[in-house]
Every structure is written in structure tokens, then in C-alpha cells.
Amino acid sequence: MDTLEKLEDWYHAQCNGVWEHSYGIAITTLDNPGWRLRVDVRETSLAQRPFAELKRDYDHSTDWLICNLQDGEFRGACGPRQLVTMIQVFLAWAYESEPA
């Protein structure tokens, strides 16, 4: 299963007739250039799971990545070629304690 399919599966698993009306996933672009990912984890199994802020190559002009948990959201921002990596960081955290 590829990264996008795993993200689709995680999203679909949260949809219970209520959650999806208030929460969701947003992928947008940044003007520096880059990507932003926001995943609402409120009212999910991830709501109380800690996430240690991640910064990679933050001073690099295109390959930087930063992810954190803030206000009930997984928030990521990255350079223009790091979108898949950023989504994989979220998925690794989301599925880290799930049974294989």
C-alpha cells in the first residue's frame, strides 16, 4: 500500500458520521515554496498520544521538514519535494502502536 492509500485509510477509519463534519485533513502549499499538512486528531485514538517535534534540515532551502502536535492537530510543513516524507512521518506516528 502506498503512502496516499494509507492516509486515505486512516481518514476513512475516523469517519463515523460525526468526526468528519468537524475535523479532517488539509494539504496546502506554502509560498516559500513548500507544503503544509494539518490533520485534526481531536476525538481520535491519537488525541492523547504524545508527538515529539521533528525538525530536519530546517536551514536547507528546499529539503526542510518540521512536524509537531499543536491544538489537537498534527501540523507539518516542508520543502517542495518532501510532501510524501511528511505524510509518512504522520502515518508512522499514527500507526506506531497498532497491531501488525
VMD Tcl script that builds the backbone (N, CA, C; Angstrom):
set m [mol new atoms 300]
animate dup $m
set s [atomselect $m all]
$s set {name element resname resid chain x y z} {
  {N N MET 1 A 0.852 -1.176 0.000}
  {CA C MET 1 A 0.000 0.000 0.000}
  {C C MET 1 A 0.896 1.237 0.000}
  {N N ASP 2 A 0.575 2.194 -0.846}
  {CA C ASP 2 A 1.411 3.385 -0.900}
  {C C ASP 2 A 0.981 4.404 0.162}
  {N N THR 3 A 1.748 5.463 0.259}
  {CA C THR 3 A 1.550 6.464 1.298}
  {C C THR 3 A 0.172 7.109 1.217}
  {N N LEU 4 A -0.252 7.494 0.043}
  {CA C LEU 4 A -1.550 8.148 -0.094}
  {C C LEU 4 A -2.688 7.204 0.278}
  {N N GLU 5 A -2.579 5.949 -0.097}
  {CA C GLU 5 A -3.609 4.973 0.270}
  {C C GLU 5 A -3.677 4.791 1.787}
  {N N LYS 6 A -2.526 4.786 2.449}
  {CA C LYS 6 A -2.523 4.667 3.914}
  {C C LYS 6 A -3.190 5.880 4.563}
  {N N LEU 7 A -2.927 7.071 4.008}
  {CA C LEU 7 A -3.573 8.276 4.533}
  {C C LEU 7 A -5.077 8.204 4.300}
  {N N GLU 8 A -5.491 7.734 3.136}
  {CA C GLU 8 A -6.914 7.549 2.860}
  {C C GLU 8 A -7.539 6.589 3.861}
  {N N ASP 9 A -6.848 5.491 4.138}
  {CA C ASP 9 A -7.364 4.506 5.093}
  {C C ASP 9 A -7.507 5.094 6.488}
  {N N TRP 10 A -6.492 5.872 6.925}
  {CA C TRP 10 A -6.571 6.473 8.251}
  {C C TRP 10 A -7.771 7.423 8.312}
  {N N TYR 11 A -7.910 8.269 7.298}
  {CA C TYR 11 A -9.028 9.213 7.256}
  {C C TYR 11 A -10.364 8.461 7.283}
  {N N HIS 12 A -10.497 7.471 6.436}
  {CA C HIS 12 A -11.752 6.719 6.345}
  {C C HIS 12 A -12.097 6.060 7.679}
  {N N ALA 13 A -11.087 5.569 8.377}
  {CA C ALA 13 A -11.313 4.919 9.673}
  {C C ALA 13 A -11.837 5.903 10.719}
  {N N GLN 14 A -11.557 7.193 10.558}
  {CA C GLN 14 A -12.029 8.187 11.530}
  {C C GLN 14 A -13.477 8.595 11.258}
  {N N CYS 15 A -13.908 8.436 10.018}
  {CA C CYS 15 A -15.244 8.889 9.614}
  {C C CYS 15 A -16.315 8.005 10.247}
  {N N ASN 16 A -17.034 8.585 11.196}
  {CA C ASN 16 A -18.034 7.832 11.945}
  {C C ASN 16 A -19.407 8.496 11.899}
  {N N GLY 17 A -19.585 9.407 10.964}
  {CA C GLY 17 A -20.838 10.132 10.867}
  {C C GLY 17 A -20.843 11.430 11.649}
  {N N VAL 18 A -19.838 11.623 12.495}
  {CA C VAL 18 A -19.735 12.832 13.312}
  {C C VAL 18 A -18.391 13.524 13.094}
  {N N TRP 19 A -17.309 12.775 13.276}
  {CA C TRP 19 A -15.951 13.337 13.235}
  {C C TRP 19 A -15.710 14.143 11.964}
  {N N GLU 20 A -16.068 13.595 10.815}
  {CA C GLU 20 A -15.748 14.236 9.538}
  {C C GLU 20 A -16.493 15.553 9.308}
  {N N HIS 21 A -17.517 15.833 10.115}
  {CA C HIS 21 A -18.246 17.097 9.968}
  {C C HIS 21 A -17.536 18.255 10.661}
  {N N SER 22 A -16.640 17.941 11.590}
  {CA C SER 22 A -15.925 18.992 12.311}
  {C C SER 22 A -14.420 18.956 12.095}
  {N N TYR 23 A -13.896 17.813 11.696}
  {CA C TYR 23 A -12.450 17.628 11.608}
  {C C TYR 23 A -12.074 17.072 10.238}
  {N N GLY 24 A -10.774 16.967 9.998}
  {CA C GLY 24 A -10.350 16.427 8.715}
  {C C GLY 24 A -8.865 16.595 8.484}
  {N N ILE 25 A -8.496 16.563 7.213}
  {CA C ILE 25 A -7.114 16.665 6.770}
  {C C ILE 25 A -7.036 17.781 5.737}
  {N N ALA 26 A -6.014 18.619 5.829}
  {CA C ALA 26 A -5.811 19.679 4.838}
  {C C ALA 26 A -4.360 19.648 4.372}
  {N N ILE 27 A -4.177 19.651 3.064}
  {CA C ILE 27 A -2.853 19.760 2.455}
  {C C ILE 27 A -2.891 21.007 1.575}
  {N N THR 28 A -2.016 21.956 1.882}
  {CA C THR 28 A -1.958 23.206 1.137}
  {C C THR 28 A -0.514 23.521 0.782}
  {N N THR 29 A -0.336 24.533 -0.033}
  {CA C THR 29 A 1.013 24.943 -0.408}
  {C C THR 29 A 1.444 26.159 0.402}
  {N N LEU 30 A 2.763 26.339 0.460}
  {CA C LEU 30 A 3.379 27.499 1.103}
  {C C LEU 30 A 4.063 28.322 0.017}
  {N N ASP 31 A 4.280 29.581 0.287}
  {CA C ASP 31 A 4.881 30.443 -0.730}
  {C C ASP 31 A 6.405 30.504 -0.685}
  {N N ASN 32 A 7.043 29.659 0.135}
  {CA C ASN 32 A 8.499 29.785 0.245}
  {C C ASN 32 A 9.338 28.801 -0.564}
  {N N PRO 33 A 9.051 27.972 -1.438}
  {CA C PRO 33 A 7.821 27.208 -1.608}
  {C C PRO 33 A 7.824 25.989 -0.700}
  {N N GLY 34 A 6.710 25.335 -0.630}
  {CA C GLY 34 A 6.621 24.138 0.191}
  {C C GLY 34 A 5.182 23.704 0.378}
  {N N TRP 35 A 5.012 22.804 1.332}
  {CA C TRP 35 A 3.721 22.190 1.631}
  {C C TRP 35 A 3.388 22.346 3.102}
  {N N ARG 36 A 2.092 22.361 3.404}
  {CA C ARG 36 A 1.606 22.350 4.787}
  {C C ARG 36 A 0.604 21.198 4.902}
  {N N LEU 37 A 0.726 20.454 5.993}
  {CA C LEU 37 A -0.197 19.364 6.298}
  {C C LEU 37 A -0.793 19.625 7.667}
  {N N ARG 38 A -2.110 19.553 7.758}
  {CA C ARG 38 A -2.795 19.642 9.043}
  {C C ARG 38 A -3.769 18.479 9.138}
  {N N VAL 39 A -3.629 17.712 10.200}
  {CA C VAL 39 A -4.506 16.568 10.430}
  {C C VAL 39 A -5.129 16.745 11.805}
  {N N ASP 40 A -6.443 16.920 11.831}
  {CA C ASP 40 A -7.144 17.000 13.107}
  {C C ASP 40 A -7.117 15.627 13.754}
  {N N VAL 41 A -6.597 15.550 14.955}
  {CA C VAL 41 A -6.592 14.279 15.680}
  {C C VAL 41 A -7.518 14.320 16.891}
  {N N ARG 42 A -8.211 15.438 17.067}
  {CA C ARG 42 A -9.190 15.522 18.148}
  {C C ARG 42 A -10.247 14.446 17.948}
  {N N GLU 43 A -10.651 13.849 19.040}
  {CA C GLU 43 A -11.673 12.794 19.040}
  {C C GLU 43 A -11.266 11.570 18.219}
  {N N THR 44 A -9.953 11.319 18.170}
  {CA C THR 44 A -9.429 10.094 17.565}
  {C C THR 44 A -8.556 9.398 18.609}
  {N N SER 45 A -8.080 8.222 18.281}
  {CA C SER 45 A -7.198 7.496 19.194}
  {C C SER 45 A -5.855 8.203 19.371}
  {N N LEU 46 A -5.557 9.179 18.542}
  {CA C LEU 46 A -4.284 9.911 18.622}
  {C C LEU 46 A -4.364 11.144 19.511}
  {N N ALA 47 A -5.543 11.500 19.958}
  {CA C ALA 47 A -5.747 12.762 20.668}
  {C C ALA 47 A -4.843 12.929 21.887}
  {N N GLN 48 A -4.546 11.856 22.584}
  {CA C GLN 48 A -3.721 11.940 23.790}
  {C C GLN 48 A -2.317 11.382 23.594}
  {N N ARG 49 A -2.003 10.932 22.391}
  {CA C ARG 49 A -0.680 10.347 22.133}
  {C C ARG 49 A 0.350 11.467 21.952}
  {N N PRO 50 A 1.448 11.417 22.673}
  {CA C PRO 50 A 2.471 12.451 22.511}
  {C C PRO 50 A 3.188 12.334 21.163}
  {N N PHE 51 A 3.656 13.458 20.689}
  {CA C PHE 51 A 4.476 13.515 19.483}
  {C C PHE 51 A 5.594 14.506 19.733}
  {N N ALA 52 A 6.822 14.048 19.601}
  {CA C ALA 52 A 7.973 14.928 19.801}
  {C C ALA 52 A 8.222 15.717 18.519}
  {N N GLU 53 A 8.347 17.032 18.645}
  {CA C GLU 53 A 8.592 17.866 17.471}
  {C C GLU 53 A 9.767 17.322 16.671}
  {N N LEU 54 A 9.624 17.342 15.373}
  {CA C LEU 54 A 10.652 16.850 14.455}
  {C C LEU 54 A 11.078 17.987 13.546}
  {N N LYS 55 A 12.366 18.235 13.473}
  {CA C LYS 55 A 12.924 19.215 12.530}
  {C C LYS 55 A 14.055 18.532 11.786}
  {N N ARG 56 A 13.978 18.568 10.452}
  {CA C ARG 56 A 15.045 18.003 9.621}
  {C C ARG 56 A 15.493 19.060 8.617}
  {N N ASP 57 A 16.790 19.256 8.536}
  {CA C ASP 57 A 17.379 20.173 7.546}
  {C C ASP 57 A 16.646 21.502 7.493}
  {N N TYR 58 A 16.312 22.031 8.660}
  {CA C TYR 58 A 15.480 23.229 8.733}
  {C C TYR 58 A 16.108 24.440 8.030}
  {N N ASP 59 A 17.425 24.462 7.912}
  {CA C ASP 59 A 18.092 25.584 7.250}
  {C C ASP 59 A 18.282 25.370 5.756}
  {N N HIS 60 A 17.912 24.195 5.252}
  {CA C HIS 60 A 18.039 23.916 3.819}
  {C C HIS 60 A 16.952 24.668 3.060}
  {N N SER 61 A 17.249 25.138 1.864}
  {CA C SER 61 A 16.279 25.960 1.135}
  {C C SER 61 A 15.111 25.164 0.567}
  {N N THR 62 A 15.279 23.854 0.300}
  {CA C THR 62 A 14.180 23.095 -0.306}
  {C C THR 62 A 13.865 21.772 0.377}
  {N N ASP 63 A 14.780 21.196 1.124}
  {CA C ASP 63 A 14.575 19.859 1.679}
  {C C ASP 63 A 14.260 19.847 3.168}
  {N N TRP 64 A 13.762 20.930 3.691}
  {CA C TRP 64 A 13.473 21.042 5.117}
  {C C TRP 64 A 12.132 20.388 5.454}
  {N N LEU 65 A 11.993 20.053 6.736}
  {CA C LEU 65 A 10.781 19.402 7.226}
  {C C LEU 65 A 10.622 19.721 8.705}
  {N N ILE 66 A 9.429 20.082 9.104}
  {CA C ILE 66 A 9.129 20.295 10.517}
  {C C ILE 66 A 7.722 19.761 10.790}
  {N N CYS 67 A 7.593 18.998 11.870}
  {CA C CYS 67 A 6.294 18.438 12.265}
  {C C CYS 67 A 6.133 18.593 13.767}
  {N N ASN 68 A 4.914 18.887 14.197}
  {CA C ASN 68 A 4.633 18.971 15.626}
  {C C ASN 68 A 3.156 18.707 15.867}
  {N N LEU 69 A 2.802 18.672 17.114}
  {CA C LEU 69 A 1.413 18.498 17.534}
  {C C LEU 69 A 1.024 19.761 18.280}
  {N N GLN 70 A -0.045 20.410 17.828}
  {CA C GLN 70 A -0.450 21.668 18.441}
  {C C GLN 70 A -1.960 21.827 18.336}
  {N N ASP 71 A -2.588 22.169 19.444}
  {CA C ASP 71 A -4.029 22.448 19.471}
  {C C ASP 71 A -4.864 21.335 18.841}
  {N N GLY 72 A -4.510 20.084 19.139}
  {CA C GLY 72 A -5.280 18.958 18.642}
  {C C GLY 72 A -5.064 18.630 17.180}
  {N N GLU 73 A -3.989 19.178 16.607}
  {CA C GLU 73 A -3.665 18.922 15.212}
  {C C GLU 73 A -2.228 18.452 15.063}
  {N N PHE 74 A -2.028 17.478 14.192}
  {CA C PHE 74 A -0.690 17.186 13.705}
  {C C PHE 74 A -0.432 18.242 12.639}
  {N N ARG 75 A 0.649 18.987 12.797}
  {CA C ARG 75 A 0.978 20.054 11.851}
  {C C ARG 75 A 2.353 19.799 11.262}
  {N N GLY 76 A 2.408 19.869 9.964}
  {CA C GLY 76 A 3.674 19.697 9.279}
  {C C GLY 76 A 3.848 20.761 8.223}
  {N N ALA 77 A 5.091 21.082 7.957}
  {CA C ALA 77 A 5.448 21.983 6.869}
  {C C ALA 77 A 6.764 21.469 6.319}
  {N N CYS 78 A 6.927 21.610 5.005}
  {CA C CYS 78 A 8.138 21.053 4.397}
  {C C CYS 78 A 8.427 21.723 3.068}
  {N N GLY 79 A 9.624 21.436 2.554}
  {CA C GLY 79 A 10.016 21.921 1.242}
  {C C GLY 79 A 9.221 21.238 0.142}
  {N N PRO 80 A 9.372 21.717 -1.081}
  {CA C PRO 80 A 8.522 21.270 -2.184}
  {C C PRO 80 A 8.674 19.800 -2.580}
  {N N ARG 81 A 9.759 19.145 -2.190}
  {CA C ARG 81 A 9.979 17.748 -2.547}
  {C C ARG 81 A 9.871 16.811 -1.348}
  {N N GLN 82 A 9.252 17.262 -0.266}
  {CA C GLN 82 A 9.187 16.475 0.963}
  {C C GLN 82 A 7.764 16.106 1.391}
  {N N LEU 83 A 6.782 16.313 0.526}
  {CA C LEU 83 A 5.390 16.052 0.901}
  {C C LEU 83 A 5.165 14.600 1.308}
  {N N VAL 84 A 5.639 13.671 0.510}
  {CA C VAL 84 A 5.452 12.247 0.831}
  {C C VAL 84 A 6.127 11.916 2.152}
  {N N THR 85 A 7.327 12.426 2.359}
  {CA C THR 85 A 8.044 12.177 3.611}
  {C C THR 85 A 7.255 12.714 4.798}
  {N N MET 86 A 6.689 13.898 4.660}
  {CA C MET 86 A 5.923 14.487 5.752}
  {C C MET 86 A 4.686 13.638 6.068}
  {N N ILE 87 A 3.996 13.173 5.057}
  {CA C ILE 87 A 2.837 12.308 5.274}
  {C C ILE 87 A 3.280 11.007 5.934}
  {N N GLN 88 A 4.436 10.474 5.538}
  {CA C GLN 88 A 4.951 9.246 6.141}
  {C C GLN 88 A 5.288 9.446 7.612}
  {N N VAL 89 A 5.761 10.621 7.990}
  {CA C VAL 89 A 6.010 10.915 9.405}
  {C C VAL 89 A 4.701 10.834 10.182}
  {N N PHE 90 A 3.647 11.446 9.654}
  {CA C PHE 90 A 2.348 11.360 10.316}
  {C C PHE 90 A 1.891 9.913 10.438}
  {N N LEU 91 A 1.970 9.166 9.352}
  {CA C LEU 91 A 1.487 7.785 9.362}
  {C C LEU 91 A 2.290 6.901 10.307}
  {N N ALA 92 A 3.597 7.105 10.367}
  {CA C ALA 92 A 4.429 6.321 11.294}
  {C C ALA 92 A 3.970 6.573 12.725}
  {N N TRP 93 A 3.692 7.821 13.052}
  {CA C TRP 93 A 3.195 8.149 14.395}
  {C C TRP 93 A 1.796 7.576 14.601}
  {N N ALA 94 A 0.927 7.726 13.621}
  {CA C ALA 94 A -0.458 7.275 13.758}
  {C C ALA 94 A -0.563 5.778 13.943}
  {N N TYR 95 A 0.307 5.023 13.295}
  {CA C TYR 95 A 0.220 3.568 13.330}
  {C C TYR 95 A 1.283 2.916 14.217}
  {N N GLU 96 A 2.044 3.688 14.983}
  {CA C GLU 96 A 3.171 3.136 15.735}
  {C C GLU 96 A 2.785 2.082 16.758}
  {N N SER 97 A 1.602 2.184 17.329}
  {CA C SER 97 A 1.239 1.185 18.354}
  {C C SER 97 A 0.119 0.268 17.884}
  {N N GLU 98 A -0.194 0.350 16.597}
  {CA C GLU 98 A -1.242 -0.539 16.065}
  {C C GLU 98 A -0.686 -1.941 15.865}
  {N N PRO 99 A -1.482 -2.947 16.058}
  {CA C PRO 99 A -1.006 -4.310 15.817}
  {C C PRO 99 A -0.690 -4.532 14.346}
  {N N ALA 100 A 0.313 -5.344 14.088}
  {CA C ALA 100 A 0.723 -5.624 12.699}
  {C C ALA 100 A -0.259 -6.538 12.006}
}
mol reanalyze $m
mol bondsrecalc $m
mol representation Tube
mol addrep $m
